[in-house]
Amino acid sequence: MLSIICHGRYEVLKASVHGVALSVAALCAVYNFAAWVGRRQRHSWINAVLYGALTAWEVHHVQHHLNCRVRVVTIDPPADAERAA
């Protein structure tokens, strides 16, 4: 498996990629909503709703990657090492 897709690795990079997708989706949603307001064409409204849903989905992904907690695994020293010290 690619190391980049493992949970907890490169989370800032993953959040950045989803952030770019979020920006594009939000821009498309605003554009289609403005087109619907100006022309009242049904397909513009449908596009605005779909891009709005995609925007919400991408917000969820960005938050998920930024809130990702990385677990640090520590190995306890053997019991014999503690007695010797």
C-alpha positions in Angstrom: 0.0 0.0 0.0 1.2 3.5 -0.7 2.4 5.2 2.4 0.7 8.5 1.5 -2.8 7.0 1.9 -2.1 5.5 5.3 -4.1 7.0 8.2 -2.1 9.6 10.1 0.5 10.2 7.4 0.8 13.4 5.3 -2.5 14.7 6.7 -1.7 18.3 5.9 -1.0 17.4 2.3 -4.3 15.5 2.0 -6.1 18.4 3.6 -4.5 20.8 1.1 -5.7 18.6 -1.9 -9.2 18.6 -0.5 -8.9 22.3 0.2 -8.3 22.9 -3.5 -11.3 20.8 -4.4 -13.3 22.7 -1.8 -12.3 26.0 -3.4 -13.3 24.9 -6.9 -16.6 23.4 -5.7 -17.5 26.6 -3.8 -16.6 28.8 -6.8 -18.7 26.6 -9.1 -21.6 26.7 -6.6 -21.5 30.5 -6.4 -21.2 30.9 -10.2 -24.2 28.6 -10.9 -26.3 30.2 -8.2 -25.6 33.6 -9.7 -26.5 32.2 -13.2 -29.7 30.9 -11.8 -30.6 34.2 -10.2 -29.9 36.0 -13.5 -31.5 33.6 -16.0 -33.7 31.3 -13.9 -32.6 28.2 -15.8 -33.3 25.0 -14.1 -30.0 23.3 -14.9 -28.1 26.2 -13.2 -30.1 25.6 -10.0 -29.4 21.9 -10.1 -25.7 22.6 -10.6 -25.7 25.1 -7.7 -27.3 22.5 -5.4 -24.9 19.7 -6.5 -21.8 21.9 -6.1 -23.1 23.1 -2.8 -23.4 19.5 -1.6 -19.9 18.8 -2.9 -18.7 21.9 -1.0 -20.1 20.5 2.3 -18.6 17.1 1.5 -15.1 18.7 1.0 -15.4 20.8 4.2 -16.0 17.5 6.0 -12.9 16.0 4.4 -10.7 19.0 5.2 -11.8 19.0 8.8 -11.2 15.2 9.1 -7.6 15.5 7.8 -6.8 18.5 10.0 -8.3 16.9 13.1 -6.5 13.6 12.5 -4.7 12.3 15.6 -1.5 10.4 15.1 -0.9 7.7 17.7 2.7 7.4 19.0 3.6 3.9 20.0 6.1 3.7 22.8 7.8 0.5 23.8 8.2 -0.1 27.5 11.7 -1.2 28.6 11.9 -4.8 29.8 11.3 -5.4 33.6 14.9 -6.6 34.0 16.3 -3.2 32.9 14.3 -1.4 35.6 15.7 -3.7 38.3 19.3 -3.2 37.2 19.0 0.6 37.4 
